[in-house]
């Protein structure tokens, strides 16, 4: 009988190491990403310029483009400029906003894109998703996943520690997202992708089990690989479902309602904790709390400067941010009184 198999979209090459950026040209050549060496380099406002300096004569200074807004308009402007430059590949260097703008523009032009991450704040490094500012809100856009991914741990180690903590929250929240997906499968009959679940779950559990210190190279290596694996899980599923559930609905609601300067991974970490608590999985929520405390993440909204009233409002508003998604929030059909009561119990346990 014929052998049936699935074709998975995955990077041609993944390089995670100290000093990885020095081998960018070797990666481009080995993967045959650029036929004629006409490569544009897009850098962000963070460490992008330092990375460019580290590249030296590997790149043409005339093909360096700076971005900073992280908006869909900026991504469209970048696509227009790249089209005028007649390049055959794009390298995005920086944090999440820079990579998302570059992915969007490269997809619009059908160009291969290499992601060079300078921090580990979230799982968008290798994902088929760009989160961009559109007016007063941030929206997710389906894009082509990067053709190759590089993470230079020397630069990651110099980024603010808060970025690493945000990445921990984002990848560990996969545990809650997968639980929501299984719930949707049981209650609503939604198909569940076992391959995507295996990838996303492995990514999260690896970080949970890694005993190294937050700033140690072994932990940073594990976190980088796990964030990349989460992006591949989303490509396998064709949706963000394996990495996004009630945890992300709460975070999106906080973004909409206003949550100060909390980072995405910090918010989804708290969201994952509360969603797991709502599911009654107390052994798992205790495990998450231990991991987050070990790495210095918030486990209550108050630690992020979010008031109880705003958090309750966000939990109630969360389902409207993804009306096509079924999670524990939709299942429980919560009202203000029940959310408030659950939140009080949560604080008794963790506050």
C-alpha positions as CSV (number, residue, x, y, z in Angstrom):
1,X,0.0,0.0,0.0
2,X,1.2,3.6,-0.6
3,X,3.0,5.4,2.2
4,X,1.0,8.5,3.2
5,X,2.8,11.3,4.8
6,X,2.4,15.0,5.6
7,X,4.7,17.7,4.3
8,X,5.5,20.1,7.1
9,X,6.6,23.7,6.6
10,X,9.8,24.1,8.6
11,X,12.9,26.3,8.3
12,X,15.6,25.1,5.9
13,X,18.2,25.8,8.6
14,X,18.1,26.7,12.3
15,X,21.2,28.0,14.0
16,X,21.1,28.7,17.8
17,X,24.5,29.4,19.3
18,X,26.8,32.1,20.6
19,X,28.3,34.0,17.7
20,X,25.8,32.5,15.2
21,X,25.5,35.8,13.3
22,X,29.0,35.4,12.0
23,X,27.9,32.6,9.8
24,X,25.0,34.4,8.1
25,X,26.5,34.4,4.6
26,X,27.4,30.7,5.0
27,X,23.7,30.0,5.8
28,X,22.4,32.0,2.9
29,X,24.7,30.1,0.5
30,X,24.2,26.6,2.0
31,X,20.4,27.0,1.8
32,X,20.5,28.6,-1.6
33,X,18.2,31.3,-0.3
34,X,19.8,34.1,-2.4
35,X,20.7,33.3,-6.0
36,X,22.7,36.4,-6.7
37,X,23.6,37.8,-3.3
38,X,21.0,40.6,-3.6
39,X,19.9,40.6,0.0
40,X,18.2,43.4,1.9
41,X,18.7,43.6,5.6
42,X,15.9,45.0,7.8
43,X,16.9,46.1,11.3
44,X,14.9,47.4,14.2
45,X,15.5,50.0,16.9
46,X,16.9,47.6,19.5
47,X,20.1,45.6,18.9
48,X,19.7,45.4,15.1
49,X,22.3,48.0,14.4
50,X,24.8,46.3,16.7
51,X,24.2,43.0,14.9
52,X,24.7,44.8,11.6
53,X,28.1,46.1,12.9
54,X,29.0,42.5,13.9
55,X,28.2,41.3,10.4
56,X,30.9,43.6,9.0
57,X,31.5,43.1,5.2
58,X,29.0,40.2,5.0
59,X,26.3,42.7,3.9
60,X,26.0,45.7,1.6
61,X,25.4,48.9,3.7
62,X,23.3,50.3,0.9
63,X,20.8,47.5,1.4
64,X,20.2,48.1,5.1
65,X,16.6,49.3,5.9
66,X,15.5,50.6,9.3
67,X,12.0,50.0,10.7
68,X,10.6,50.8,14.1
69,X,6.8,51.2,14.2
70,X,5.7,47.6,13.9
71,X,2.6,48.6,12.0
72,X,0.9,47.1,8.9
73,X,1.4,50.4,7.1
74,X,5.1,50.2,7.7
75,X,5.2,46.6,6.5
76,X,3.4,47.6,3.3
77,X,5.9,50.5,2.8
78,X,8.7,48.0,3.3
79,X,7.3,45.8,0.6
80,X,7.1,48.7,-1.8
81,X,10.7,49.6,-1.1
82,X,12.0,46.0,-1.4
83,X,10.2,45.7,-4.7
84,X,12.0,48.8,-6.0
85,X,15.4,47.4,-4.8
86,X,15.0,44.2,-6.8
87,X,16.3,41.9,-4.1
88,X,15.9,38.2,-4.1
89,X,15.9,37.6,-0.3
90,X,15.4,39.5,3.0
91,X,17.0,39.2,6.4
92,X,15.2,40.6,9.4
93,X,17.4,41.4,12.4
94,X,15.9,42.4,15.7
95,X,13.0,41.6,18.0
96,X,9.4,40.6,17.4
97,X,8.1,43.8,15.7
98,X,11.0,43.9,13.3
99,X,10.7,40.2,12.4
100,X,6.9,40.5,12.0
101,X,7.2,43.6,9.7
102,X,9.8,41.7,7.6
103,X,7.8,38.5,7.4
104,X,4.7,40.4,6.2
105,X,6.6,42.4,3.5
106,X,8.5,39.3,2.3
107,X,5.3,37.3,2.0
108,X,3.7,40.1,0.0
109,X,6.5,39.9,-2.5
110,X,7.0,36.1,-2.4
111,X,10.6,36.5,-1.1
112,X,12.4,34.1,1.2
113,X,13.0,35.6,4.6
114,X,15.7,34.8,7.2
115,X,14.8,35.7,10.8
116,X,17.8,36.7,13.0
117,X,16.4,37.1,16.5
118,X,18.2,39.3,19.0
119,X,15.8,38.5,21.9
120,X,13.6,35.7,23.0
121,X,10.5,37.6,24.0
122,X,7.9,35.5,22.2
123,X,7.2,32.5,19.9
124,X,7.0,34.5,16.6
125,X,10.6,33.8,15.6
126,X,9.7,31.0,13.3
127,X,5.9,31.3,13.2
128,X,3.6,31.8,10.1
129,X,2.1,34.8,11.9
130,X,2.8,38.5,12.0
131,X,1.3,40.6,14.8
132,X,1.1,44.2,13.6
133,X,-0.4,47.5,14.7
134,X,-3.5,48.4,12.7
135,X,-4.9,51.7,13.9
136,X,-5.5,51.5,17.6
137,X,-5.3,47.7,17.8
138,X,-2.9,44.9,17.1
139,X,-3.9,42.2,14.6
140,X,-2.6,38.9,13.5
141,X,-1.8,38.2,9.9
142,X,-1.0,34.9,8.2
143,X,2.4,35.0,6.5
144,X,5.0,32.6,5.2
145,X,7.2,31.2,7.9
146,X,10.9,32.2,7.7
147,X,13.1,30.1,5.3
148,X,15.8,30.0,7.9
149,X,16.2,31.1,11.6
150,X,19.2,32.3,13.5
151,X,19.5,33.1,17.2
152,X,22.8,34.5,18.4
153,X,22.9,33.8,22.1
154,X,25.5,36.5,22.7
155,X,23.0,39.1,21.8
156,X,20.2,37.4,23.5
157,X,22.2,37.4,26.8
158,X,22.6,41.2,26.5
159,X,18.9,41.9,26.0
160,X,16.9,43.0,29.0
161,X,16.1,40.0,31.3
162,X,12.4,40.9,31.0
163,X,12.5,39.8,27.4
164,X,13.7,36.3,28.4
165,X,11.0,36.1,31.1
166,X,8.4,37.1,28.5
167,X,9.5,34.2,26.2
168,X,9.2,31.8,29.1
169,X,5.6,32.9,29.7
170,X,4.7,32.6,26.0
171,X,6.1,29.1,25.4
172,X,4.9,27.7,28.8
173,X,1.4,28.9,28.0
174,X,1.3,26.2,25.3
175,X,0.3,23.9,28.1
176,X,-2.9,25.9,28.7
177,X,-3.5,26.4,25.0
178,X,-3.3,22.6,24.3
179,X,-5.7,21.9,27.2
180,X,-8.2,24.4,25.6
181,X,-7.8,22.6,22.2
182,X,-8.5,19.3,23.8
183,X,-11.6,20.8,25.5
184,X,-12.8,22.1,22.1
185,X,-12.3,18.7,20.7
186,X,-14.3,17.0,23.4
187,X,-17.1,19.5,23.6
188,X,-17.4,20.9,20.1
189,X,-15.9,18.1,18.0
190,X,-13.2,20.4,16.8
191,X,-10.4,18.4,15.0
192,X,-7.2,18.3,16.9
193,X,-3.8,17.9,15.2
194,X,-1.7,15.5,17.1
195,X,1.5,16.5,15.3
196,X,1.1,20.1,16.2
197,X,0.2,19.2,19.8
198,X,3.3,17.1,20.1
199,X,5.5,19.9,18.9
200,X,4.0,22.6,21.0
201,X,3.8,20.4,24.1
202,X,7.5,19.3,23.7
203,X,8.5,23.0,23.5
204,X,6.6,23.9,26.7
205,X,7.7,20.9,28.7
206,X,11.3,21.3,27.8
207,X,11.3,24.8,29.3
208,X,9.4,23.6,32.4
209,X,11.9,20.8,32.9
210,X,15.1,22.9,32.3
211,X,16.6,23.5,35.6
212,X,19.2,26.0,34.6
213,X,19.3,29.6,35.7
214,X,17.3,32.1,33.6
215,X,20.4,33.8,32.3
216,X,22.5,30.7,31.8
217,X,23.4,29.6,28.3
218,X,21.9,26.1,28.7
219,X,18.5,27.6,29.6
220,X,18.7,30.3,26.8
221,X,19.5,27.5,24.3
222,X,16.5,25.5,25.5
223,X,14.2,28.5,25.4
224,X,15.3,29.6,21.9
225,X,14.8,26.1,20.5
226,X,11.4,25.8,22.2
227,X,10.2,29.1,20.8
228,X,11.3,28.0,17.3
229,X,9.5,24.7,17.8
230,X,6.3,26.5,18.8
231,X,6.4,28.4,15.5
232,X,6.8,25.1,13.6
233,X,3.8,23.7,15.6
234,X,1.7,26.6,14.3
235,X,2.9,25.9,10.7
236,X,2.0,22.2,11.2
237,X,-1.5,23.1,12.4
238,X,-2.1,25.9,9.9
239,X,-3.3,28.0,12.8
240,X,-2.0,29.4,16.1
241,X,-4.3,27.0,18.0
242,X,-1.5,24.8,19.6
243,X,0.0,27.9,21.2
244,X,-3.0,30.2,21.8
245,X,-6.1,29.6,23.9
246,X,-7.7,31.4,26.8
247,X,-4.3,32.6,27.9
248,X,-4.0,34.7,24.7
249,X,-7.6,35.7,24.7
250,X,-7.1,37.3,28.1
251,X,-3.8,39.0,26.9
252,X,-5.5,40.3,23.7
253,X,-8.3,41.7,25.9
254,X,-5.8,43.4,28.2
255,X,-4.2,45.0,25.1
256,X,-7.5,46.3,24.0
257,X,-8.6,47.5,27.4
258,X,-5.2,48.9,28.4
259,X,-2.7,47.1,30.6
260,X,0.2,49.5,31.0
261,X,3.6,48.4,29.9
262,X,3.1,44.6,30.4
263,X,4.8,42.4,27.8
264,X,2.9,39.9,25.7
265,X,4.6,36.9,27.4
266,X,4.0,38.3,30.8
267,X,0.3,38.6,30.2
268,X,-0.2,35.2,28.6
269,X,1.7,33.7,31.5
270,X,-0.8,35.1,34.0
271,X,-3.6,34.2,31.6
272,X,-2.3,30.6,31.4
273,X,-2.2,30.4,35.2
274,X,-5.8,31.7,35.6
275,X,-7.2,29.5,32.8
276,X,-5.5,26.4,34.2
277,X,-7.0,27.4,37.6
278,X,-10.5,27.7,36.0
279,X,-10.1,24.2,34.6
280,X,-9.6,22.9,38.1
281,X,-6.1,21.5,37.3
282,X,-4.5,22.4,40.5
283,X,-1.4,20.3,40.3
284,X,-0.6,21.8,36.9
285,X,-1.3,25.4,38.0
286,X,1.0,24.8,41.0
287,X,3.7,23.5,38.6
288,X,3.3,26.6,36.4
289,X,3.5,28.9,39.5
290,X,6.8,27.2,40.5
291,X,8.3,27.6,37.1
292,X,7.3,31.3,36.8
293,X,8.5,32.1,40.3
294,X,11.8,30.4,39.5
295,X,12.3,32.7,36.5
296,X,10.9,35.8,38.1
297,X,7.6,36.0,36.2
298,X,4.4,37.5,37.6
299,X,1.8,35.0,38.6
300,X,-0.9,37.6,39.6
301,X,-2.2,40.6,37.6
302,X,-1.3,42.9,40.4
303,X,2.4,42.1,39.9
304,X,1.9,43.5,36.4
305,X,0.2,46.6,37.7
306,X,-3.2,45.4,36.5
307,X,-6.1,46.0,38.9
308,X,-8.6,43.3,39.9
309,X,-11.4,45.2,38.1
310,X,-9.4,45.4,34.9
311,X,-8.4,41.7,35.0
312,X,-12.0,40.6,35.6
313,X,-13.1,42.8,32.7
314,X,-10.4,41.3,30.5
315,X,-11.5,37.7,31.3
316,X,-15.1,38.6,30.3
317,X,-14.0,40.4,27.2
318,X,-11.5,37.7,26.1
319,X,-13.8,35.5,24.1
320,X,-14.8,38.4,21.8
321,X,-11.1,38.7,20.7
322,X,-11.3,35.3,19.0
323,X,-15.0,34.5,18.4
324,X,-14.0,31.5,16.3
325,X,-12.1,29.9,19.2
326,X,-13.5,27.7,22.0
327,X,-11.7,27.7,25.3
328,X,-12.4,27.3,28.9
329,X,-13.7,30.8,29.0
330,X,-16.4,30.1,26.4
331,X,-17.2,26.7,28.0
332,X,-17.9,28.1,31.4
333,X,-19.9,31.1,30.1
334,X,-18.7,33.3,32.9
335,X,-20.4,36.4,34.2
336,X,-18.9,39.2,36.3
337,X,-19.9,37.5,39.5
338,X,-18.4,34.1,38.7
339,X,-15.2,35.6,37.4
340,X,-14.8,37.8,40.5
341,X,-15.4,34.8,42.8
342,X,-12.9,32.7,40.9
343,X,-10.3,35.5,40.9
344,X,-10.7,35.9,44.7
345,X,-10.1,32.1,45.1
346,X,-7.1,32.4,42.8
347,X,-5.6,35.2,44.9
348,X,-6.1,33.2,48.1
349,X,-4.0,30.5,46.5
350,X,-1.3,32.6,44.9
351,X,-1.7,36.2,46.1
